[in-house]
């Protein structure tokens, strides 16, 4: 099941405290970028983030879910309605993420 454009717009609105935040459509789903780094994505209308140490600290009870068959499990963000929490989560995660690969 692909994610809806409405859910993407909702998530982007919830992430509006973050700059720069961007996304890339990929086979009916959306990869999310923060400061040019992949932080997670929207898969089947779920916000999933990479399971970094910071993300695990911020969401110790978050379930690990697979975004698609064959992918590494990611953490499900359940506090999607809390913009300040999302800002703090993404800010905590970004320094643990690898820099984008250069072509």
PyMOL commands that set and color helices and strands:
alter all, ss='L'
color gray80, all
select helices_A, chain A and resi 5-14+53-58+83-94
alter helices_A, ss='H'
color red, helices_A
select strands_A, chain A and resi 21-26+29-34+37-43+46-49+64-66+73-76
alter strands_A, ss='S'
color yellow, strands_A
deselect
rebuild
show_as cartoon
